[in-house]
């Protein structure tokens, strides 16, 4: 799962990134309004953590732009402001949640998880398709009740495919999901093929139906 943290407090940003990385999230940071706008114009995120007060602009303007462009990124406002007016305005514009500083990192993670589960997986902790069962909270995968051991990248890919069921995902889109904005600096996307190949192999060997299809010349699609 890919997160964008829009936050100008360096120490807070570092602690959030470190914590979320330990929870298997890919976390990018934008410290200014300008940097954040550039990122949301190019990339999609499962969740955006948005500070309202930025050195060169108002975070609510970023939220307005996301809704104007009809982007589906989940948004949690994180701000030292605790006034009712700020909360109401942010939620009215389209934020999914609001967390006031200071906050516990464990609570932030719980809010992120809840948002992603609600938006992509019908508010369920368990995702089932045929003989495949995924526990989103425990981060485990089983086929016919037998555990399938996946790497963090493979698990992240599986969740991303299922969260975008029946949608063709290009290699460049998958590279962006796996590597964030570093994907632009890569000469090729061969590593995407390697991760997808390993994921398909593990699921197939466990007896899982081939839900993950290769769309030749385009990318991949999870059918269901």
C-alpha positions in Angstrom: 0.0 0.0 0.0 1.3 3.4 -1.0 1.1 6.4 1.3 1.8 10.1 0.7 2.7 12.1 3.8 2.3 15.9 3.3 4.1 17.3 6.3 6.7 20.0 6.8 7.8 19.1 10.3 10.9 17.0 9.6 11.1 15.1 12.8 7.4 14.1 12.7 7.7 13.1 9.0 10.8 10.9 9.7 9.1 9.1 12.6 5.9 8.5 10.6 7.8 7.2 7.6 9.9 4.9 9.8 6.8 3.5 11.6 4.7 3.0 8.5 7.6 1.4 6.7 7.8 -1.1 9.5 4.1 -1.8 8.9 4.9 -2.7 5.2 3.6 0.6 3.7 5.5 2.4 1.0 5.6 6.0 2.3 6.6 9.1 0.3 6.9 12.6 1.7 6.1 16.1 0.4 7.3 18.9 2.7 5.6 21.8 0.8 2.4 22.6 -1.0 4.2 22.8 -4.3 5.9 19.5 -3.9 2.7 17.9 -2.8 0.8 19.2 -5.9 3.4 17.8 -8.2 3.2 14.4 -6.7 -0.6 14.1 -6.7 -0.7 15.3 -10.4 1.5 12.3 -11.4 0.9 9.6 -8.9 -2.0 7.8 -7.2 -1.9 6.8 -3.5 -3.9 4.5 -1.3 -3.9 7.1 1.4 -2.8 10.7 1.7 -1.9 12.1 5.1 -2.5 15.8 4.8 -1.3 18.6 7.0 -3.4 21.7 6.6 -0.7 24.2 7.5 2.1 24.2 5.0 4.9 26.8 4.5 3.7 27.8 1.0 0.0 27.1 1.0 -3.1 25.7 2.6 -3.5 21.9 2.6 -7.2 22.2 2.1 -6.5 23.6 -1.4 -4.7 20.2 -2.1 -7.9 18.4 -1.0 -10.0 20.6 -3.2 -7.8 19.8 -6.2 -8.0 16.1 -5.5 -11.8 16.2 -5.5 -11.9 18.5 -8.6 -9.8 16.0 -10.5 -12.1 13.2 -9.2 -9.1 11.3 -7.8 -9.9 8.4 -5.5 -7.0 8.7 -3.1 -8.1 8.3 0.5 -7.3 11.4 2.6 -6.7 11.7 6.4 -6.1 15.3 7.6 -3.5 15.5 10.3 -3.2 18.9 11.8 -2.4 20.8 15.0 -5.5 22.8 14.5 -8.3 21.4 16.6 -11.1 23.8 15.8 -14.5 22.4 14.8 -14.6 24.6 11.7 -11.4 23.1 10.3 -12.7 19.6 10.8 -16.0 20.3 9.3 -14.6 22.1 6.2 -12.1 19.3 5.5 -14.7 16.6 5.8 -17.2 18.6 3.7 -14.6 19.0 0.9 -14.1 15.3 0.9 -11.5 14.1 3.5 -12.2 10.6 4.8 -10.9 11.2 8.4 -9.3 13.8 10.7 -6.6 13.3 13.3 -5.4 16.0 15.5 -1.7 16.4 16.6 -0.2 15.1 18.7 -1.3 11.5 18.0 0.0 8.0 18.6 1.5 6.4 15.6 -0.4 3.2 16.4 -3.6 5.2 16.1 -2.6 6.7 12.8 -1.8 3.3 11.4 -5.2 2.0 12.6 -6.9 4.9 10.9 -5.0 4.3 7.6 -5.9 0.6 7.7 -9.5 1.3 8.4 -9.7 3.8 5.5 -8.1 1.4 3.0 -10.2 -1.5 4.2 -13.4 0.6 3.8 -12.6 2.0 0.4 -11.1 -1.1 -1.3 -12.4 -4.2 0.6 -16.0 -3.4 1.7 -14.9 -2.8 5.3 -13.8 -6.4 5.8 -10.6 -7.8 7.4 -10.9 -11.0 5.4 -10.9 -11.1 1.6 -12.0 -14.3 -0.1 -12.1 -15.3 -3.7 -12.6 -19.0 -4.5 -10.1 -21.0 -2.6 -8.0 -17.9 -1.8 -8.3 -16.2 1.6 -6.4 -13.1 2.7 -6.3 -11.8 6.2 -5.6 -8.0 5.8 -4.9 -7.5 9.5 -2.5 -10.4 10.0 -1.1 -10.0 6.5 -1.5 -13.7 5.7 -2.5 -15.6 2.6 -4.0 -19.1 2.4 -5.2 -21.3 -0.4 -7.5 -24.1 0.5 -6.7 -23.3 4.2 -2.9 -23.9 3.6 -0.7 -20.9 4.3 1.2 -19.4 1.3 4.3 -17.5 2.3 4.8 -14.3 0.3 7.4 -11.6 0.5 6.3 -8.0 1.5 6.5 -7.0 -2.2 4.4 -10.0 -3.3 1.8 -9.4 -0.6 1.6 -5.8 -1.5 1.1 -6.7 -5.2 -1.6 -9.2 -4.4 -3.6 -6.6 -2.4 -3.1 -4.0 -5.1 -4.3 -6.4 -7.8 -7.4 -7.4 -5.8 -8.1 -3.8 -4.8 -8.1 -3.0 -8.6 -10.0 -6.1 -9.6 -10.9 -6.4 -13.4 -8.7 -3.4 -14.2 -5.7 -3.7 -16.5 -2.6 -2.5 -14.7 0.4 -1.5 -16.8 4.0 -2.4 -15.8 4.7 1.3 -15.2 1.7 1.6 -12.8 2.9 -1.5 -10.9 6.5 -0.1 -10.8 5.2 3.1 -9.4 3.2 1.2 -6.8 6.2 -0.9 -5.8 8.9 1.8 -5.9 7.0 5.1 -5.6 8.5 8.1 -7.4 11.8 6.2 -7.8 10.1 4.3 -10.6 10.8 7.3 -12.9 14.6 6.8 -12.4 14.6 3.1 -13.4 15.9 2.0 -16.8 13.3 -0.7 -17.1 10.5 -2.5 -15.2 11.9 -6.0 -15.3 11.7 -6.2 -11.6 7.9 -5.9 -11.9 7.8 -9.0 -14.1 10.0 -10.9 -11.6 7.6 -10.1 -8.7 4.5 -10.9 -10.6 6.0 -14.2 -11.9 6.9 -15.2 -8.4 3.5 -14.3 -7.1 1.7 -16.3 -9.8 4.0 -19.3 -9.3 3.4 -19.4 -5.5 -0.4 -19.1 -5.9 -0.6 -21.7 -8.7 1.6 -24.2 -6.9 -0.7 -23.9 -3.9 -3.6 -24.8 -6.0 -5.1 -21.4 -6.6 -7.2 -20.7 -9.7 -5.4 -18.4 -12.1 -7.1 -15.1 -11.3 -4.1 -13.1 -12.2 -3.9 -12.8 -16.0 -1.2 -11.4 -18.3 -2.6 -8.9 -20.8 0.1 -9.2 -23.5 1.6 -5.9 -24.5 -0.3 -4.0 -21.8 0.2 -5.4 -18.3 -1.8 -7.6 -15.9 -5.3 -8.0 -14.6 -6.9 -9.7 -11.6 -10.2 -11.2 -12.7 -13.0 -11.9 -10.3 
